[in-house]
Structures are given as structure tokens and as C-alpha cells.
Amino acid sequence: MLFLLCLPIFAFVCLSFVKLYPIDMTFTLDNVKKLMYSGIRIYLINSMAMPRMIPQPEGQSFIEGTAIVSMMILMLPLLEKAIAFSVKRWVQKQDGAVIDSSQS
């Protein structure tokens, strides 16, 4: 089960080390070299240093705030779809009531 959950990550890692997916699947480290030149080293250093620089309570509240925003971003499309579905059903019921009353 754990393997199935990690399968997308494994696939991404494997595709990171190929030349040109799906045309040329030979192993290469060119993508890693591009990342190193594009500033990934600074990003990795900052990602390791920043948690040590932020006091623990502030860091925890920042993470909680980020989690709340992320959940809102994920829930908004579901809410929009639920509203659209409800409106569609309501319109269908209204159209059905009009059709039924006109047949009488």
C-alpha cells in the first residue's frame, strides 16, 4: 500500500534523470546540473536554515496559517461545484414543473 502511495514520487524521480521524455529515455544528470545552475543550492540552504532562524511558536503558527489557506484553496473548487450542481438541479426541477403543468 505504501508503494502505491509513493508511486507518483518514484515516477517523478525517474523522469528527472532521463534525457527527453518520452523520446530519449537514456540516463543523464543534465537536469541536475541545470538545477544547480538555476539557484537550487541557495534554495536548499535557505530551506535548511530558515526553520532554525524562526522561533518555534511563530513557525508553528505560520505552518498552521499556511495549512488553513491551503485547505481553503482546495475546498473552494468543491464548493463551487456543489453550488453549480445545486443550481443545475434546481433549474431542472423548475423546468420539469413547468413542463408538467403545461401538459395538464
Buried (B, 14 or more C-beta within 10 A) or exposed (E): EEEEEEEEEEEEEEEEBBEEEEEEEEEBEEEEEEBEEEEEEEEEEEEEEEEEEEEEEEBEEEEEEEEEEEEEEEEEEEEEEEEEEEEEEEEEEEEEEEEEEEEE
